[in-house]
Amino acid sequence: MNTTVVELLEGNARHARAFADRFDDVQDAQRPDAVTVCCSDSRVLQDEMWGNDEPGRVFTAGNIGNRVVQRTDEGEAVSGDVLYPLAHTGTDTAVVVGHTGCGAVTATYGKLTDGLSEPAGIDHCLDLLAPSIEPGLAALPDGLDDEAAVNHLVEYNVDRQVAFLLESDEVPDGVDVVGGVYDFQDVYDGGRGEVHVINVDGERRVDALRDAHPEVDGRIDRLWEY
C-alpha cells in the first residue's frame, strides 16, 4: 500500500477512536449551524480553523478559489454544495473564507494579466473565478507588488462571492452571509491561522462592522477598503 495512504489510515484510526461516541445525534439527519465555503488549499484546515470537533455542526464546501458560483444550462447559479444546506437543512449562516497567498487568485491574476495557460480542468475553474476578480484589477491601489495585489484581490473575491449569495433568489431570506480571510502568512495583525472578518451581509467598512459587532471587533480587519 502507498505509504501516504497507510499514514492517512493510521490517522483515521485515531479519529475513529476519538469520535466513536460523537455521531449518535446525527445518525439520520443533519442540521448544521453554518455552511463554510473555503479554498481547497491544503493549508486551509476547514474544520480545525474553527476548533470544530462536532459532527453535524459545520457543512464544509471547498474548491479552488472559495467560489459559490457554478454554471448551469440556465446560466450562473449558486453552487449546489453551498446551496444544499441553506435550502434543505435549515442552515441560516454562510461563511465564505478566502486565504492569504491564494493560488487560485494568483493563477487567475496571471491569466488576466499575462495570459497564463492551465490544463482544461484548472482553466475551467479559473474562468469561473475570473468574473469575480477582473473588475478589481483596475481598482487596485497603485504601487502594489504582485504578492500584495493578490492579497487585495483575495478580499475582493470574497466580497464578490458574498454579493452573489446575497443577490441570489435561490438563497432563502434571513440567511446571514459573512466573508473572511484565513491568514497563515502574517499579512494581517494577529496570529497565524486567524480568520479576519471582512464582510457581513455586504457591509465592508471596517469601522461600521466594528461598531455593529463589538463582540468580535478585534477580529474585523481589511487590507483594502474600496
Phi and psi restraints in degrees (value plus and minus 20) as a CYANA .aco file:
   2 ASN   PHI     -70.7   -30.7
   2 ASN   PSI     111.9   151.9
   3 THR   PHI     -79.1   -39.1
   3 THR   PSI     -59.3   -19.3
   4 THR   PHI     -82.6   -42.6
   4 THR   PSI     -61.1   -21.1
   5 VAL   PHI     -86.4   -46.4
   5 VAL   PSI     -59.4   -19.4
   6 VAL   PHI     -78.5   -38.5
   6 VAL   PSI     -65.5   -25.5
   7 GLU   PHI     -85.6   -45.6
   7 GLU   PSI     -58.3   -18.3
   8 LEU   PHI     -83.3   -43.3
   8 LEU   PSI     -61.9   -21.9
   9 LEU   PHI     -86.8   -46.8
   9 LEU   PSI     -55.0   -15.0
  10 GLU   PHI     -83.1   -43.1
  10 GLU   PSI     -62.5   -22.5
  11 GLY   PHI     -84.0   -44.0
  11 GLY   PSI     -57.9   -17.9
  12 ASN   PHI     -85.1   -45.1
  12 ASN   PSI     -55.8   -15.8
  13 ALA   PHI     -82.0   -42.0
  13 ALA   PSI     -61.0   -21.0
  14 ARG   PHI     -84.6   -44.6
  14 ARG   PSI     -61.5   -21.5
  15 HIS   PHI     -80.0   -40.0
  15 HIS   PSI     -67.0   -27.0
  16 ALA   PHI     -82.0   -42.0
  16 ALA   PSI     -59.4   -19.4
  17 ARG   PHI     -84.9   -44.9
  17 ARG   PSI     -60.7   -20.7
  18 ALA   PHI     -93.4   -53.4
  18 ALA   PSI     -50.4   -10.4
  19 PHE   PHI    -124.6   -84.6
  19 PHE   PSI     -16.6    23.4
  20 ALA   PHI     -72.9   -32.9
  20 ALA   PSI     -54.3   -14.3
  21 ASP   PHI    -123.5   -83.5
  21 ASP   PSI      -3.5    36.5
  22 ARG   PHI    -125.7   -85.7
  22 ARG   PSI     -15.7    24.3
  23 PHE   PHI    -125.2   -85.2
  23 PHE   PSI     -19.2    20.8
  24 ASP   PHI     -77.4   -37.4
  24 ASP   PSI     -59.8   -19.8
  25 ASP   PHI    -105.1   -65.1
  25 ASP   PSI     -24.9    15.1
  26 VAL   PHI    -145.8  -105.8
  26 VAL   PSI       5.0    45.0
  27 GLN   PHI     -81.9   -41.9
  27 GLN   PSI     -59.4   -19.4
  28 ASP   PHI    -134.8   -94.8
  28 ASP   PSI     -30.0    10.0
  29 ALA   PHI    -182.3  -142.3
  29 ALA   PSI     143.8   183.8
  30 GLN   PHI    -152.7  -112.7
  30 GLN   PSI     125.3   165.3
  31 ARG   PHI    -159.4  -119.4
  31 ARG   PSI      49.4    89.4
  32 PRO   PHI     -83.7   -43.7
  32 PRO   PSI     125.8   165.8
  33 ASP   PHI     -89.8   -49.8
  33 ASP   PSI     -52.6   -12.6
  34 ALA   PHI    -167.2  -127.2
  34 ALA   PSI     131.4   171.4
  35 VAL   PHI    -128.1   -88.1
  35 VAL   PSI     108.4   148.4
  36 THR   PHI    -128.5   -88.5
  36 THR   PSI     118.2   158.2
  37 VAL   PHI    -136.5   -96.5
  37 VAL   PSI      81.4   121.4
  38 CYS   PHI    -136.1   -96.1
  38 CYS   PSI     139.5   179.5
  39 CYS   PHI     -89.4   -49.4
  39 CYS   PSI     123.9   163.9
  40 SER   PHI    -102.1   -62.1
  40 SER   PSI     -11.9    28.1
  41 ASP   PHI     -69.0   -29.0
  41 ASP   PSI     115.3   155.3
  42 SER   PHI     -85.0   -45.0
  42 SER   PSI     -36.4     3.6
  43 ARG   PHI    -106.3   -66.3
  43 ARG   PSI     -26.7    13.3
  44 VAL   PHI    -120.0   -80.0
  44 VAL   PSI      85.2   125.2
  45 LEU   PHI    -112.1   -72.1
  45 LEU   PSI      78.6   118.6
  46 GLN   PHI     -85.1   -45.1
  46 GLN   PSI     -61.7   -21.7
  47 ASP   PHI    -107.4   -67.4
  47 ASP   PSI     -59.3   -19.3
  48 GLU   PHI     -83.0   -43.0
  48 GLU   PSI     -51.4   -11.4
  49 MET   PHI     -82.8   -42.8
  49 MET   PSI     -43.9    -3.9
  50 TRP   PHI    -118.3   -78.3
  50 TRP   PSI     -19.0    21.0
  51 GLY   PHI      46.3    86.3
  51 GLY   PSI       5.5    45.5
  52 ASN   PHI    -106.6   -66.6
  52 ASN   PSI     105.3   145.3
  53 ASP   PHI    -151.0  -111.0
  53 ASP   PSI       6.9    46.9
  54 GLU   PHI    -131.4   -91.4
  54 GLU   PSI      86.7   126.7
  55 PRO   PHI     -76.3   -36.3
  55 PRO   PSI     116.5   156.5
  56 GLY   PHI      72.3   112.3
  56 GLY   PSI     -24.8    15.2
  57 ARG   PHI    -107.2   -67.2
  57 ARG   PSI     -60.9   -20.9
  58 VAL   PHI    -143.8  -103.8
  58 VAL   PSI     105.0   145.0
  59 PHE   PHI    -110.8   -70.8
  59 PHE   PSI      92.4   132.4
  60 THR   PHI    -122.2   -82.2
  60 THR   PSI     105.3   145.3
  61 ALA   PHI    -136.8   -96.8
  61 ALA   PSI     114.3   154.3
  62 GLY   PHI    -157.4  -117.4
  62 GLY   PSI     120.7   160.7
  63 ASN   PHI    -180.9  -140.9
  63 ASN   PSI     146.7   186.7
  64 ILE   PHI     -91.5   -51.5
  64 ILE   PSI     102.3   142.3
  65 GLY   PHI      73.6   113.6
  65 GLY   PSI     -10.8    29.2
  66 ASN   PHI      21.2    61.2
  66 ASN   PSI      37.8    77.8
  67 ARG   PHI    -109.8   -69.8
  67 ARG   PSI     125.8   165.8
  68 VAL   PHI    -129.8   -89.8
  68 VAL   PSI     -16.4    23.6
  69 VAL   PHI    -127.4   -87.4
  69 VAL   PSI     117.6   157.6
  70 GLN   PHI    -152.3  -112.3
  70 GLN   PSI     139.0   179.0
  71 ARG   PHI    -120.4   -80.4
  71 ARG   PSI     113.7   153.7
  72 THR   PHI    -145.9  -105.9
  72 THR   PSI     156.6   196.6
  73 ASP   PHI     -82.1   -42.1
  73 ASP   PSI     -44.1    -4.1
  74 GLU   PHI    -113.1   -73.1
  74 GLU   PSI     -19.5    20.5
  75 GLY   PHI      94.9   134.9
  75 GLY   PSI    -183.9  -143.9
  76 GLU   PHI     -91.1   -51.1
  76 GLU   PSI     120.5   160.5
  77 ALA   PHI    -164.0  -124.0
  77 ALA   PSI     143.7   183.7
  78 VAL   PHI     -86.6   -46.6
  78 VAL   PSI     109.7   149.7
  79 SER   PHI     -75.2   -35.2
  79 SER   PSI     116.1   156.1
  80 GLY   PHI     -79.9   -39.9
  80 GLY   PSI     -53.6   -13.6
  81 ASP   PHI     -92.9   -52.9
  81 ASP   PSI     -35.4     4.6
  82 VAL   PHI    -112.6   -72.6
  82 VAL   PSI     -61.3   -21.3
  83 LEU   PHI     -92.5   -52.5
  83 LEU   PSI     -52.0   -12.0
  84 TYR   PHI     -72.0   -32.0
  84 TYR   PSI     -74.6   -34.6
  85 PRO   PHI     -86.3   -46.3
  85 PRO   PSI     -50.7   -10.7
  86 LEU   PHI     -89.2   -49.2
  86 LEU   PSI     -55.2   -15.2
  87 ALA   PHI    -109.3   -69.3
  87 ALA   PSI     -44.4    -4.4
  88 HIS   PHI    -147.6  -107.6
  88 HIS   PSI     -33.4     6.6
  89 THR   PHI    -141.1  -101.1
  89 THR   PSI      -9.0    31.0
  90 GLY   PHI      55.6    95.6
  90 GLY   PSI      -8.3    31.7
  91 THR   PHI     -90.1   -50.1
  91 THR   PSI     110.5   150.5
  92 ASP   PHI    -140.6  -100.6
  92 ASP   PSI      -4.5    35.5
  93 THR   PHI    -157.1  -117.1
  93 THR   PSI     109.6   149.6
  94 ALA   PHI    -140.5  -100.5
  94 ALA   PSI     111.9   151.9
  95 VAL   PHI    -143.8  -103.8
  95 VAL   PSI      97.8   137.8
  96 VAL   PHI    -116.6   -76.6
  96 VAL   PSI     102.9   142.9
  97 VAL   PHI    -142.1  -102.1
  97 VAL   PSI      89.7   129.7
  98 GLY   PHI    -107.2   -67.2
  98 GLY   PSI    -198.0  -158.0
  99 HIS   PHI    -170.3  -130.3
  99 HIS   PSI     133.4   173.4
 100 THR   PHI     -82.2   -42.2
 100 THR   PSI     125.1   165.1
 101 GLY   PHI      44.6    84.6
 101 GLY   PSI      10.4    50.4
 102 CYS   PHI     -81.1   -41.1
 102 CYS   PSI     104.6   144.6
 103 GLY   PHI     -87.2   -47.2
 103 GLY   PSI     -54.1   -14.1
 104 ALA   PHI     -88.3   -48.3
 104 ALA   PSI     -62.4   -22.4
 105 VAL   PHI     -86.6   -46.6
 105 VAL   PSI     -59.7   -19.7
 106 THR   PHI     -80.2   -40.2
 106 THR   PSI     -65.7   -25.7
 107 ALA   PHI     -86.7   -46.7
 107 ALA   PSI     -59.6   -19.6
 108 THR   PHI     -86.6   -46.6
 108 THR   PSI     -60.1   -20.1
 109 TYR   PHI     -77.9   -37.9
 109 TYR   PSI     -65.0   -25.0
 110 GLY   PHI     -85.7   -45.7
 110 GLY   PSI     -57.6   -17.6
 111 LYS   PHI     -84.5   -44.5
 111 LYS   PSI     -62.3   -22.3
 112 LEU   PHI     -96.1   -56.1
 112 LEU   PSI     -50.2   -10.2
 113 THR   PHI    -120.2   -80.2
 113 THR   PSI     -51.6   -11.6
 114 ASP   PHI    -144.5  -104.5
 114 ASP   PSI     -16.5    23.5
 115 GLY   PHI      50.4    90.4
 115 GLY   PSI      10.1    50.1
 116 LEU   PHI     -73.4   -33.4
 116 LEU   PSI     115.6   155.6
 117 SER   PHI    -131.9   -91.9
 117 SER   PSI     118.2   158.2
 118 GLU   PHI    -151.0  -111.0
 118 GLU   PSI     142.3   182.3
 119 PRO   PHI     -75.1   -35.1
 119 PRO   PSI     137.8   177.8
 120 ALA   PHI     -75.2   -35.2
 120 ALA   PSI     -62.9   -22.9
 121 GLY   PHI     -84.4   -44.4
 121 GLY   PSI     -62.3   -22.3
 122 ILE   PHI     -89.2   -49.2
 122 ILE   PSI     -61.1   -21.1
 123 ASP   PHI     -80.0   -40.0
 123 ASP   PSI     -57.7   -17.7
 124 HIS   PHI     -79.5   -39.5
 124 HIS   PSI     -63.9   -23.9
 125 CYS   PHI     -83.9   -43.9
 125 CYS   PSI     -61.2   -21.2
 126 LEU   PHI     -85.8   -45.8
 126 LEU   PSI     -55.7   -15.7
 127 ASP   PHI     -85.0   -45.0
 127 ASP   PSI     -53.3   -13.3
 128 LEU   PHI     -90.1   -50.1
 128 LEU   PSI     -51.8   -11.8
 129 LEU   PHI    -103.3   -63.3
 129 LEU   PSI     -51.0   -11.0
 130 ALA   PHI     -74.5   -34.5
 130 ALA   PSI     -63.7   -23.7
 131 PRO   PHI     -82.1   -42.1
 131 PRO   PSI     -40.8    -0.8
 132 SER   PHI    -108.7   -68.7
 132 SER   PSI     -26.2    13.8
 133 ILE   PHI    -138.0   -98.0
 133 ILE   PSI     -58.1   -18.1
 134 GLU   PHI     -75.8   -35.8
 134 GLU   PSI     -62.5   -22.5
 135 PRO   PHI     -82.4   -42.4
 135 PRO   PSI     -44.3    -4.3
 136 GLY   PHI     -95.8   -55.8
 136 GLY   PSI     -40.4    -0.4
 137 LEU   PHI     -80.0   -40.0
 137 LEU   PSI     -68.0   -28.0
 138 ALA   PHI     -88.4   -48.4
 138 ALA   PSI     -42.9    -2.9
 139 ALA   PHI    -110.1   -70.1
 139 ALA   PSI     -27.7    12.3
 140 LEU   PHI     -77.9   -37.9
 140 LEU   PSI     122.3   162.3
 141 PRO   PHI     -80.9   -40.9
 141 PRO   PSI     131.7   171.7
 142 ASP   PHI     -89.6   -49.6
 142 ASP   PSI     132.1   172.1
 143 GLY   PHI      64.4   104.4
 143 GLY   PSI     -11.1    28.9
 144 LEU   PHI    -102.5   -62.5
 144 LEU   PSI     118.7   158.7
 145 ASP   PHI     -98.9   -58.9
 145 ASP   PSI     154.8   194.8
 146 ASP   PHI     -81.1   -41.1
 146 ASP   PSI     -59.5   -19.5
 147 GLU   PHI     -83.1   -43.1
 147 GLU   PSI     -65.4   -25.4
 148 ALA   PHI     -87.4   -47.4
 148 ALA   PSI     -58.2   -18.2
 149 ALA   PHI     -80.5   -40.5
 149 ALA   PSI     -63.7   -23.7
 150 VAL   PHI     -81.1   -41.1
 150 VAL   PSI     -64.4   -24.4
 151 ASN   PHI     -87.9   -47.9
 151 ASN   PSI     -51.1   -11.1
 152 HIS   PHI     -86.2   -46.2
 152 HIS   PSI     -61.6   -21.6
 153 LEU   PHI     -91.8   -51.8
 153 LEU   PSI     -45.5    -5.5
 154 VAL   PHI     -77.7   -37.7
 154 VAL   PSI     -67.0   -27.0
 155 GLU   PHI     -83.2   -43.2
 155 GLU   PSI     -64.1   -24.1
 156 TYR   PHI     -79.7   -39.7
 156 TYR   PSI     -62.4   -22.4
 157 ASN   PHI     -83.6   -43.6
 157 ASN   PSI     -64.8   -24.8
 158 VAL   PHI     -77.7   -37.7
 158 VAL   PSI     -64.1   -24.1
 159 ASP   PHI     -78.5   -38.5
 159 ASP   PSI     -62.3   -22.3
 160 ARG   PHI     -89.3   -49.3
 160 ARG   PSI     -56.8   -16.8
 161 GLN   PHI     -86.3   -46.3
 161 GLN   PSI     -61.5   -21.5
 162 VAL   PHI     -79.8   -39.8
 162 VAL   PSI     -66.0   -26.0
 163 ALA   PHI     -81.1   -41.1
 163 ALA   PSI     -59.3   -19.3
 164 PHE   PHI     -82.3   -42.3
 164 PHE   PSI     -61.2   -21.2
 165 LEU   PHI     -85.6   -45.6
 165 LEU   PSI     -63.5   -23.5
 166 LEU   PHI     -86.0   -46.0
 166 LEU   PSI     -52.7   -12.7
 167 GLU   PHI    -107.1   -67.1
 167 GLU   PSI     -30.0    10.0
 168 SER   PHI    -100.8   -60.8
 168 SER   PSI     112.7   152.7
 169 ASP   PHI     -91.8   -51.8
 169 ASP   PSI     -33.6     6.4
 170 GLU   PHI     -95.9   -55.9
 170 GLU   PSI     -46.6    -6.6
 171 VAL   PHI    -101.6   -61.6
 171 VAL   PSI     105.1   145.1
 172 PRO   PHI     -78.4   -38.4
 172 PRO   PSI     128.7   168.7
 173 ASP   PHI     -80.5   -40.5
 173 ASP   PSI     126.0   166.0
 174 GLY   PHI      70.8   110.8
 174 GLY   PSI     -23.8    16.2
 175 VAL   PHI     -95.4   -55.4
 175 VAL   PSI     108.0   148.0
 176 ASP   PHI    -103.1   -63.1
 176 ASP   PSI     113.3   153.3
 177 VAL   PHI    -141.8  -101.8
 177 VAL   PSI     101.0   141.0
 178 VAL   PHI    -142.1  -102.1
 178 VAL   PSI     121.2   161.2
 179 GLY   PHI    -136.7   -96.7
 179 GLY   PSI     120.2   160.2
 180 GLY   PHI    -165.3  -125.3
 180 GLY   PSI     150.0   190.0
 181 VAL   PHI    -149.3  -109.3
 181 VAL   PSI     107.1   147.1
 182 TYR   PHI    -108.6   -68.6
 182 TYR   PSI     102.5   142.5
 183 ASP   PHI    -133.9   -93.9
 183 ASP   PSI      93.8   133.8
 184 PHE   PHI    -138.6   -98.6
 184 PHE   PSI      -3.0    37.0
 185 GLN   PHI    -145.0  -105.0
 185 GLN   PSI      -4.6    35.4
 186 ASP   PHI      39.5    79.5
 186 ASP   PSI      17.6    57.6
 187 VAL   PHI    -103.1   -63.1
 187 VAL   PSI     -58.8   -18.8
 188 TYR   PHI    -119.9   -79.9
 188 TYR   PSI     143.9   183.9
 189 ASP   PHI     -94.0   -54.0
 189 ASP   PSI     105.2   145.2
 190 GLY   PHI     123.3   163.3
 190 GLY   PSI    -197.1  -157.1
 191 GLY   PHI    -105.6   -65.6
 191 GLY   PSI     133.8   173.8
 192 ARG   PHI     -81.0   -41.0
 192 ARG   PSI     115.8   155.8
 193 GLY   PHI      73.8   113.8
 193 GLY   PSI     -24.7    15.3
 194 GLU   PHI     -95.5   -55.5
 194 GLU   PSI     124.7   164.7
 195 VAL   PHI    -115.3   -75.3
 195 VAL   PSI     105.8   145.8
 196 HIS   PHI    -124.7   -84.7
 196 HIS   PSI     102.6   142.6
 197 VAL   PHI     -94.6   -54.6
 197 VAL   PSI     108.3   148.3
 198 ILE   PHI    -142.1  -102.1
 198 ILE   PSI     -29.6    10.4
 199 ASN   PHI    -178.0  -138.0
 199 ASN   PSI     111.4   151.4
 200 VAL   PHI    -151.9  -111.9
 200 VAL   PSI      91.8   131.8
 201 ASP   PHI      32.6    72.6
 201 ASP   PSI      17.2    57.2
 202 GLY   PHI      74.4   114.4
 202 GLY   PSI     -35.3     4.7
 203 GLU   PHI     -97.8   -57.8
 203 GLU   PSI     105.3   145.3
 204 ARG   PHI    -134.1   -94.1
 204 ARG   PSI     -32.5     7.5
 205 ARG   PHI     -93.8   -53.8
 205 ARG   PSI     104.7   144.7
 206 VAL   PHI     -80.8   -40.8
 206 VAL   PSI     -67.1   -27.1
 207 ASP   PHI     -81.6   -41.6
 207 ASP   PSI     -62.0   -22.0
 208 ALA   PHI     -85.5   -45.5
 208 ALA   PSI     -60.3   -20.3
 209 LEU   PHI     -86.0   -46.0
 209 LEU   PSI     -61.4   -21.4
 210 ARG   PHI     -86.0   -46.0
 210 ARG   PSI     -57.8   -17.8
 211 ASP   PHI     -86.2   -46.2
 211 ASP   PSI     -58.2   -18.2
 212 ALA   PHI     -98.0   -58.0
 212 ALA   PSI     -45.0    -5.0
 213 HIS   PHI    -152.7  -112.7
 213 HIS   PSI      44.0    84.0
 214 PRO   PHI     -83.2   -43.2
 214 PRO   PSI     -42.4    -2.4
 215 GLU   PHI     -87.2   -47.2
 215 GLU   PSI     -37.9     2.1
 216 VAL   PHI    -151.1  -111.1
 216 VAL   PSI       5.5    45.5
 217 ASP   PHI     -82.5   -42.5
 217 ASP   PSI     -45.2    -5.2
 218 GLY   PHI     -94.5   -54.5
 218 GLY   PSI     -30.8     9.2
 219 ARG   PHI    -125.9   -85.9
 219 ARG   PSI     -14.4    25.6
 220 ILE   PHI    -120.8   -80.8
 220 ILE   PSI     102.1   142.1
 221 ASP   PHI    -182.8  -142.8
 221 ASP   PSI     135.0   175.0
 222 ARG   PHI    -162.8  -122.8
 222 ARG   PSI     132.4   172.4
 223 LEU   PHI    -103.0   -63.0
 223 LEU   PSI     -47.9    -7.9
 224 TRP   PHI    -162.5  -122.5
 224 TRP   PSI      94.4   134.4
 225 GLU   PHI    -125.0   -85.0
 225 GLU   PSI      96.6   136.6
